[in-house]
């Protein structure tokens, strides 16, 4: 596919473009003061007639959050943009995000519902649902398993999986690719366990592979600007994939197939185990035990089961990306900012000692580790633009008119660049989370990190994701030493600060060598990880 929407449009038949343009111009082009009640839109970059800001943002292999951040510096915390008749509200300020997305949630809790979600088979995952009864049921099912009060139930599992991860890293090192695949397995195995009671293979699990194929595909393909094109030109969805510029439709079809497998395979696995009476406790097993056809009736049962299947798939997809990317970011940071690793070792050794591994009971006594977790989540937000919201009615904010059906994007990247200390926000610096008196700031990561979202559409799995990140980080820092790989001449191979693009970002693969810190730590890991690794 070409680099911009302009490239895509040039390959569309002229008659089709002319017809669609005529209809859209007739229906959407009015931007008069009368339409806004005499109020101005929020400030924003100059717009061309009809095309709006089409040519200011590229649509492939780019980082639009950087463009939006620059707009924020020029126009402020709330910016107005338009692309092909679609209104956009871009929020670059946490203060504005809380005021609109949280305090006025009844206006801003919708989803845009673009054609791209359906095209990619993702129109029924929780994050893409509108503010509907189905979404409320998803949210209720989420809450039963992932509410903050239930988090202690998963501490042992999180530590166990973290220790298994350490052993696979040591057993299967790939200096050329780094430990990224082990982080993928750790994050996916945790969420599959609590959602389905599914015990993943220690390596190359088929369900884990499916989850990551799906995550990679829609992260690369779905972004707000493509949604604008498909919404403005709905006829494009009907063009065959062989038409120039429509190659993404082949990937969309593949994504549909992956979504069916990710939603269906582990769900069927749990149903079979429940029927046999051997299912361990899990989100899906508990649901199946509590609901029966005799109680709710066959028709309602089928609808409930289908909703549970999609909710479970949503939890799985939402829970894997943040944890894996955060752990890889930690390893990258330790190379880019020498001294972090040694300072973390010193704190862990002083609190835990040499003969055991950290547990959640040690967490209050490990403030520097806590600061590292906060800084990891701030440094490079996994979802730099979050998931778009939409307005269900007109609104007025500080004298600015915000139209109904506007797509609202919160720029978590821009918000993460706002820091209270004078150090460069692009630098990884855990010390920024300490007060002048040396105490850790009381502002918790759940509320201070914009990457988890705002209001009722905030990530319902944020508590589990943050705890899983802490368990992985503290276990790695307690047991492992990360060193730069060497080239053929024995020189260090430098690690670069390079991240992928897409809806979710992660560090690009880099080379490194991993060793165990001490024989005592290795023995402890082996004894706690089970006989598989001995």
C-alpha positions as CSV (number, residue, x, y, z in Angstrom):
1,X,0.0,0.0,0.0
2,X,1.2,3.5,-0.7
3,X,2.5,5.9,1.9
4,X,-0.5,8.3,2.0
5,X,-4.2,8.3,1.4
6,X,-3.5,10.4,-1.6
7,X,-1.6,7.4,-3.1
8,X,-4.6,5.2,-2.4
9,X,-7.1,7.6,-3.9
10,X,-5.1,7.9,-7.1
11,X,-5.7,4.2,-7.8
12,X,-9.5,4.4,-7.3
13,X,-11.6,4.6,-10.5
14,X,-12.3,8.3,-11.3
15,X,-16.0,7.7,-11.7
16,X,-16.3,6.1,-8.2
17,X,-14.3,9.0,-6.6
18,X,-16.5,11.6,-8.4
19,X,-19.7,10.0,-7.3
20,X,-18.7,9.5,-3.7
21,X,-17.3,13.1,-3.5
22,X,-20.5,14.5,-4.8
23,X,-22.6,12.8,-2.2
24,X,-20.3,13.6,0.7
25,X,-19.9,17.2,-0.5
26,X,-23.6,17.6,-0.5
27,X,-24.1,16.0,2.9
28,X,-21.1,17.0,4.9
29,X,-19.4,20.1,3.6
30,X,-21.3,22.7,5.6
31,X,-19.1,24.2,8.3
32,X,-20.9,27.4,8.8
33,X,-21.1,29.3,12.1
34,X,-24.8,28.4,12.2
35,X,-24.0,24.7,12.5
36,X,-22.0,25.4,15.7
37,X,-24.4,27.9,17.2
38,X,-22.0,30.7,16.5
39,X,-19.2,29.1,18.6
40,X,-15.8,28.3,17.2
41,X,-14.3,24.8,17.0
42,X,-11.2,24.2,19.1
43,X,-8.1,25.6,17.5
44,X,-6.3,23.5,15.0
45,X,-4.2,23.4,11.8
46,X,-5.6,25.1,8.7
47,X,-7.9,22.9,6.6
48,X,-8.4,22.6,2.9
49,X,-12.0,22.7,1.6
50,X,-13.6,19.2,2.1
51,X,-10.2,17.4,2.2
52,X,-9.5,19.1,5.6
53,X,-6.1,18.0,7.0
54,X,-5.9,14.9,4.7
55,X,-2.4,15.7,3.6
56,X,-0.9,16.6,7.0
57,X,-0.9,13.1,8.3
58,X,0.5,10.1,6.4
59,X,-1.4,6.9,6.6
60,X,1.2,4.1,6.5
61,X,4.3,3.4,8.6
62,X,4.0,6.7,10.5
63,X,3.7,7.9,14.0
64,X,0.7,10.3,14.0
65,X,1.0,10.8,17.8
66,X,4.1,12.8,17.1
67,X,2.2,15.1,14.6
68,X,-0.6,15.5,17.1
69,X,1.9,16.3,19.9
70,X,3.4,19.1,17.7
71,X,-0.1,20.4,17.1
72,X,-0.6,20.4,20.9
73,X,2.4,22.6,21.4
74,X,1.1,25.1,18.9
75,X,-2.7,25.0,19.5
76,X,-3.1,23.6,23.1
77,X,-4.5,20.7,25.0
78,X,-7.6,20.3,22.7
79,X,-7.2,20.4,18.9
80,X,-9.7,20.3,16.1
81,X,-9.0,18.5,12.8
82,X,-11.1,17.3,9.9
83,X,-10.4,14.6,7.3
84,X,-12.8,14.1,4.4
85,X,-15.7,15.5,6.3
86,X,-15.1,13.6,9.6
87,X,-14.6,15.8,12.7
88,X,-11.7,14.9,15.0
89,X,-11.0,16.1,18.5
90,X,-7.5,15.4,19.6
91,X,-6.8,15.7,23.3
92,X,-3.2,16.3,24.3
93,X,-3.8,17.2,27.9
94,X,-4.6,14.8,30.8
95,X,-6.6,17.7,32.4
96,X,-8.8,18.0,29.3
97,X,-9.1,14.2,29.0
98,X,-10.4,13.9,32.5
99,X,-12.8,16.8,32.1
100,X,-14.3,15.3,28.9
101,X,-13.8,11.5,28.9
102,X,-14.3,11.0,32.7
103,X,-16.5,13.8,34.0
104,X,-18.7,13.9,30.9
105,X,-18.6,10.2,30.2
106,X,-22.3,10.1,29.1
107,X,-21.3,12.2,26.0
108,X,-17.9,10.7,25.3
109,X,-18.2,6.9,25.9
110,X,-19.3,5.9,22.4
111,X,-17.0,4.3,19.9
112,X,-16.7,5.6,16.3
113,X,-17.8,2.2,14.9
114,X,-16.0,2.6,11.6
115,X,-16.3,0.1,8.8
116,X,-12.8,-1.0,9.5
117,X,-13.7,-2.8,12.7
118,X,-16.3,-5.0,11.0
119,X,-14.0,-5.4,8.0
120,X,-11.3,-6.9,10.3
121,X,-13.7,-9.0,12.4
122,X,-13.3,-6.9,15.5
123,X,-16.7,-5.2,15.7
124,X,-17.8,-7.3,18.8
125,X,-14.7,-7.1,20.9
126,X,-15.2,-5.0,24.0
127,X,-13.1,-2.0,23.0
128,X,-15.0,-1.5,19.7
129,X,-18.5,-1.8,21.1
130,X,-20.6,1.4,21.5
131,X,-22.1,2.5,24.8
132,X,-24.8,-0.3,24.5
133,X,-26.4,-3.0,26.7
134,X,-23.9,-5.5,25.2
135,X,-21.0,-3.4,26.2
136,X,-22.4,-3.1,29.7
137,X,-22.7,-6.9,29.9
138,X,-19.1,-7.2,28.8
139,X,-18.1,-4.7,31.4
140,X,-19.9,-6.6,34.1
141,X,-18.2,-9.9,33.1
142,X,-14.8,-8.1,33.1
143,X,-15.4,-6.7,36.6
144,X,-16.2,-10.1,38.1
145,X,-12.7,-11.3,37.2
146,X,-10.5,-8.2,36.9
147,X,-11.8,-5.9,39.6
148,X,-9.1,-4.4,41.9
149,X,-10.3,-6.3,44.9
150,X,-9.7,-9.6,43.2
151,X,-6.0,-9.0,42.2
152,X,-4.5,-10.8,45.2
153,X,-6.1,-14.0,43.9
154,X,-3.6,-13.9,41.0
155,X,-0.4,-13.1,42.8
156,X,0.9,-16.6,43.1
157,X,0.1,-17.3,39.5
158,X,1.8,-14.2,38.3
159,X,5.0,-15.0,40.2
160,X,4.9,-18.6,39.1
161,X,4.6,-17.6,35.4
162,X,7.4,-15.0,35.9
163,X,9.7,-17.7,37.3
164,X,8.9,-20.1,34.4
165,X,9.7,-17.2,32.0
166,X,13.1,-16.8,33.6
167,X,14.0,-20.4,33.1
168,X,12.9,-20.4,29.5
169,X,15.0,-17.3,28.8
170,X,18.0,-19.0,30.3
171,X,17.4,-22.3,28.6
172,X,16.6,-20.9,25.1
173,X,18.7,-17.8,24.5
174,X,18.7,-16.2,21.1
175,X,21.2,-13.3,21.3
176,X,20.1,-12.1,17.8
177,X,16.4,-11.8,18.6
178,X,16.6,-11.0,22.3
179,X,14.1,-12.2,24.9
180,X,10.9,-10.8,23.3
181,X,9.3,-14.1,22.4
182,X,9.5,-15.2,26.1
183,X,7.8,-12.0,27.2
184,X,5.0,-12.7,24.7
185,X,4.6,-16.2,26.1
186,X,4.6,-14.9,29.7
187,X,1.9,-12.3,29.1
188,X,-0.3,-14.5,27.0
189,X,0.0,-17.5,29.3
190,X,-1.1,-15.4,32.3
191,X,-4.2,-14.1,30.7
192,X,-5.2,-17.4,29.1
193,X,-4.9,-19.0,32.5
194,X,-7.2,-16.7,34.3
195,X,-9.7,-16.4,31.4
196,X,-9.9,-20.0,30.3
197,X,-7.9,-22.1,32.8
198,X,-5.8,-22.9,29.7
199,X,-2.3,-24.1,30.6
200,X,0.1,-23.1,27.8
201,X,3.1,-25.0,26.7
202,X,6.3,-23.6,28.0
203,X,7.3,-22.8,24.4
204,X,5.6,-22.5,21.0
205,X,2.1,-22.8,22.3
206,X,-0.4,-22.8,19.3
207,X,-2.9,-20.5,21.0
208,X,-0.2,-18.1,22.1
209,X,0.9,-17.9,18.5
210,X,-2.6,-17.2,17.3
211,X,-3.1,-14.4,19.9
212,X,0.1,-12.6,18.8
213,X,-0.6,-13.0,15.1
214,X,-3.9,-11.3,15.6
215,X,-2.5,-8.6,17.8
216,X,0.2,-7.8,15.3
217,X,-2.2,-7.8,12.3
218,X,-4.7,-5.4,13.6
219,X,-2.2,-3.2,15.4
220,X,-0.4,-2.7,12.0
221,X,-3.6,-2.2,10.0
222,X,-6.2,-0.3,12.2
223,X,-5.7,3.3,13.0
224,X,-8.0,6.3,13.0
225,X,-6.9,7.8,9.7
226,X,-7.7,4.6,7.8
227,X,-11.1,4.6,9.6
228,X,-11.7,8.1,8.2
229,X,-11.1,7.0,4.7
230,X,-13.4,3.9,5.0
231,X,-16.1,6.0,6.7
232,X,-15.9,8.7,4.0
233,X,-15.7,6.2,1.1
234,X,-17.7,3.2,2.3
235,X,-17.7,1.9,-1.3
236,X,-14.0,1.1,-0.8
237,X,-15.0,-1.8,1.5
238,X,-16.7,-3.5,-1.5
239,X,-13.8,-3.3,-3.9
240,X,-11.8,-6.6,-4.4
241,X,-8.4,-7.0,-2.8
242,X,-6.7,-7.1,-6.2
243,X,-7.6,-3.4,-6.9
244,X,-4.5,-1.3,-6.5
245,X,-4.4,0.2,-2.9
246,X,-6.8,-2.5,-1.6
247,X,-4.2,-5.0,-0.5
248,X,-5.1,-4.4,3.1
249,X,-8.4,-6.3,2.5
250,X,-6.4,-9.5,2.2
251,X,-4.9,-8.9,5.6
252,X,-8.4,-8.0,6.9
253,X,-9.7,-11.3,5.8
254,X,-6.8,-13.0,7.5
255,X,-7.6,-11.0,10.6
256,X,-11.2,-12.2,10.5
257,X,-10.0,-15.8,10.5
258,X,-7.6,-15.3,13.3
259,X,-10.3,-13.6,15.4
260,X,-12.6,-16.6,15.0
261,X,-9.8,-19.0,16.1
262,X,-8.7,-16.8,19.1
263,X,-12.3,-16.5,20.3
264,X,-13.3,-20.1,19.6
265,X,-10.4,-22.5,20.3
266,X,-9.7,-21.8,24.0
267,X,-13.5,-21.3,24.7
268,X,-14.2,-24.8,23.3
269,X,-11.3,-26.1,25.3
270,X,-12.9,-24.8,28.6
271,X,-16.4,-26.0,27.6
272,X,-15.0,-29.5,27.1
273,X,-13.2,-29.5,30.4
274,X,-16.4,-28.2,32.2
275,X,-18.4,-31.0,30.6
276,X,-15.9,-33.5,31.9
277,X,-15.8,-32.0,35.4
278,X,-12.0,-31.3,35.2
279,X,-12.0,-27.5,34.5
280,X,-9.8,-25.4,36.9
281,X,-11.3,-22.1,38.1
282,X,-11.3,-19.5,35.4
283,X,-13.5,-16.6,34.1
284,X,-15.1,-18.8,31.4
285,X,-15.4,-21.9,33.6
286,X,-17.1,-20.0,36.4
287,X,-19.5,-18.5,34.0
288,X,-20.4,-21.9,32.5
289,X,-20.9,-23.4,36.0
290,X,-23.1,-20.5,37.1
291,X,-25.3,-20.4,33.9
292,X,-27.4,-23.3,32.7
293,X,-29.8,-23.7,29.8
294,X,-32.5,-24.9,32.3
295,X,-32.4,-21.6,34.2
296,X,-32.1,-19.0,31.3
297,X,-33.6,-20.9,28.4
298,X,-32.0,-22.1,25.2
299,X,-32.2,-18.9,23.2
300,X,-31.0,-16.7,26.0
301,X,-28.3,-19.2,26.8
302,X,-26.9,-19.1,23.3
303,X,-26.8,-15.3,23.4
304,X,-25.1,-15.2,26.8
305,X,-22.6,-17.8,25.7
306,X,-21.7,-15.9,22.6
307,X,-21.3,-12.7,24.7
308,X,-19.0,-14.6,27.1
309,X,-16.9,-15.9,24.3
310,X,-16.4,-12.4,22.9
311,X,-15.7,-10.9,26.3
312,X,-13.1,-13.6,27.0
313,X,-11.4,-13.0,23.7
314,X,-11.4,-9.3,24.5
315,X,-9.7,-9.8,27.8
316,X,-7.1,-12.0,26.1
317,X,-6.3,-9.5,23.4
318,X,-6.3,-6.5,25.8
319,X,-4.1,-8.2,28.4
320,X,-1.2,-9.5,26.4
321,X,0.2,-6.4,24.6
322,X,0.9,-4.1,27.5
323,X,2.8,-6.6,29.7
324,X,5.1,-8.0,26.9
325,X,6.0,-4.5,25.5
326,X,6.7,-3.2,29.0
327,X,9.1,-6.0,29.9
328,X,11.0,-5.5,26.6
329,X,11.1,-1.8,27.2
330,X,12.7,-2.5,30.6
331,X,15.5,-4.5,29.0
332,X,16.1,-1.8,26.4
333,X,16.2,0.9,29.1
334,X,18.8,-1.0,31.1
335,X,21.2,-0.8,28.1
336,X,20.4,2.8,27.2
337,X,20.7,4.1,30.8
338,X,23.4,2.2,32.6
339,X,23.1,2.2,36.3
340,X,19.4,1.3,36.5
341,X,20.2,-2.4,36.7
342,X,22.7,-2.1,39.5
343,X,20.5,0.3,41.6
344,X,17.6,-2.2,41.3
345,X,19.8,-5.1,42.3
346,X,21.0,-3.2,45.4
347,X,17.4,-2.5,46.6
348,X,16.2,-6.1,46.0
349,X,19.3,-7.6,47.7
350,X,18.9,-5.3,50.7
351,X,15.2,-6.1,51.1
352,X,15.0,-9.7,50.0
353,X,18.4,-11.1,50.7
354,X,20.3,-13.6,48.5
355,X,18.4,-16.8,49.4
356,X,14.8,-16.1,48.2
357,X,12.9,-14.4,45.5
358,X,10.7,-11.3,45.8
359,X,7.0,-11.7,46.4
360,X,4.1,-9.2,46.4
361,X,4.5,-9.0,50.2
362,X,7.8,-7.3,49.5
363,X,6.3,-4.7,47.2
364,X,5.8,-1.9,49.7
365,X,9.5,-2.2,50.7
366,X,10.8,-1.9,47.1
367,X,10.0,1.8,46.1
368,X,12.7,1.9,43.4
369,X,11.2,-1.1,41.6
370,X,7.8,0.6,41.9
371,X,9.3,3.7,40.3
372,X,10.8,1.6,37.5
373,X,7.3,0.1,36.7
374,X,5.8,3.6,36.7
375,X,8.5,4.9,34.4
376,X,8.2,2.0,32.0
377,X,4.5,2.6,31.5
378,X,5.2,6.4,31.1
379,X,8.3,6.2,28.9
380,X,6.8,4.7,25.7
381,X,3.0,4.2,26.1
382,X,2.0,0.9,24.5
383,X,-1.0,2.5,23.0
384,X,0.2,6.0,22.2
385,X,-3.3,7.1,20.9
386,X,-5.4,4.8,23.0
387,X,-8.7,3.6,21.5
388,X,-10.8,6.4,19.9
389,X,-14.0,7.6,21.6
390,X,-16.9,9.3,19.9
391,X,-19.5,11.9,20.9
392,X,-23.2,11.1,21.0
393,X,-24.3,14.7,21.0
394,X,-23.0,18.2,20.6
395,X,-21.0,19.6,23.5
396,X,-19.4,22.9,24.5
397,X,-16.0,23.0,26.4
398,X,-14.5,26.3,27.5
399,X,-16.4,28.1,24.7
400,X,-15.4,25.6,22.0
401,X,-18.0,23.7,20.0
402,X,-17.5,19.9,19.9
403,X,-19.9,18.3,17.3
404,X,-21.9,15.1,17.6
405,X,-20.3,12.1,16.0
406,X,-16.8,13.5,16.3
407,X,-14.0,11.0,16.7
408,X,-12.1,11.8,20.0
409,X,-8.5,10.7,20.2
410,X,-6.6,11.0,23.5
411,X,-2.9,11.4,22.8
412,X,-1.4,9.3,25.6
413,X,2.1,10.0,24.1
414,X,1.7,13.8,24.5
415,X,0.4,13.4,28.1
416,X,3.3,11.1,29.0
417,X,5.8,13.8,27.9
418,X,4.5,16.2,30.6
419,X,6.7,15.7,33.7
420,X,7.1,17.7,36.9
421,X,10.9,17.5,37.0
422,X,13.3,19.3,34.7
423,X,14.8,16.1,33.1
424,X,14.1,15.3,29.5
425,X,10.8,13.4,29.3
426,X,12.2,11.2,26.5
427,X,14.8,9.9,29.0
428,X,14.1,6.9,31.2
429,X,14.4,8.1,34.7
430,X,12.7,6.3,37.6
431,X,13.9,9.0,40.1
432,X,11.4,11.4,38.6
433,X,8.7,9.5,40.6
434,X,10.2,10.4,44.0
435,X,9.4,13.5,46.0
436,X,12.2,16.0,47.1
437,X,12.1,14.3,50.6
438,X,13.0,10.9,49.0
439,X,9.6,9.3,49.3
440,X,7.8,7.8,46.4
441,X,5.0,9.9,45.0
442,X,1.6,8.8,46.3
443,X,0.0,9.1,42.8
444,X,-0.7,5.6,41.7
445,X,0.0,4.2,38.3
446,X,-3.7,3.3,37.8
447,X,-4.8,6.9,37.9
448,X,-1.6,8.7,36.7
449,X,-0.9,6.7,33.6
450,X,-2.8,8.0,30.5
451,X,-2.1,4.8,28.6
452,X,-4.9,3.0,30.6
453,X,-7.5,5.5,29.3
454,X,-10.1,7.6,31.1
455,X,-13.6,7.4,32.4
456,X,-15.9,4.4,31.9
457,X,-13.9,3.3,28.8
458,X,-10.6,3.0,30.8
459,X,-8.9,-0.4,30.4
460,X,-10.7,-2.8,32.8
461,X,-7.7,-5.0,32.9
462,X,-5.3,-2.3,34.0
463,X,-4.9,-3.7,37.6
464,X,-4.0,-7.2,36.3
465,X,-1.7,-5.8,33.6
466,X,0.2,-3.5,36.1
467,X,0.6,-6.4,38.6
468,X,1.8,-8.8,35.9
469,X,4.3,-6.1,34.8
470,X,5.6,-5.7,38.3
471,X,5.9,-9.5,38.8
472,X,7.9,-9.9,35.6
473,X,10.1,-6.9,36.3
474,X,11.0,-7.7,39.9
475,X,11.6,-11.4,39.1
476,X,13.9,-10.5,36.2
477,X,15.9,-7.9,38.1
478,X,16.3,-10.3,41.1
479,X,17.7,-13.1,39.0
480,X,19.1,-12.0,35.7
481,X,22.0,-9.9,34.3
482,X,21.5,-8.3,30.8
483,X,24.6,-7.6,28.8
484,X,25.3,-6.3,25.3
485,X,26.0,-8.9,22.6
486,X,29.3,-8.8,20.9
487,X,30.1,-8.6,17.2
488,X,32.6,-10.7,15.3
489,X,35.4,-8.4,16.5
490,X,34.4,-8.6,20.2
491,X,32.9,-5.1,20.3
492,X,29.6,-4.3,22.0
493,X,26.6,-4.2,19.7
494,X,24.7,-1.1,20.7
495,X,21.0,-1.1,21.4
496,X,19.0,1.6,19.7
497,X,15.9,3.4,21.0
498,X,13.6,2.2,18.2
499,X,9.9,1.3,18.5
500,X,7.4,-0.2,16.0
501,X,4.5,1.8,14.7
502,X,0.8,0.9,14.8
503,X,-2.1,1.2,17.3
504,X,0.2,-0.6,19.8
505,X,4.0,-0.1,19.8
506,X,6.8,-2.1,21.2
507,X,10.6,-2.0,21.1
508,X,12.1,-3.3,17.8
509,X,14.2,-6.6,18.3
510,X,17.7,-6.0,19.6
511,X,20.6,-8.3,20.5
512,X,21.6,-9.1,24.0
513,X,23.0,-11.8,26.3
514,X,21.3,-12.9,29.4
515,X,23.0,-14.6,32.4
516,X,21.9,-15.6,35.9
517,X,23.0,-13.3,38.6
518,X,24.1,-16.0,41.1
519,X,24.0,-19.7,41.6
520,X,21.7,-19.2,44.6
521,X,19.2,-17.3,42.6
522,X,19.2,-20.0,39.9
523,X,18.7,-22.7,42.4
524,X,15.8,-20.9,43.9
525,X,14.2,-20.4,40.5
526,X,14.6,-24.0,39.6
527,X,13.1,-25.2,42.9
528,X,10.1,-22.9,42.4
529,X,9.5,-23.5,38.7
530,X,8.8,-27.2,38.9
531,X,10.5,-30.3,37.5
532,X,10.0,-29.3,33.9
533,X,13.0,-27.1,34.0
534,X,15.3,-29.3,36.0
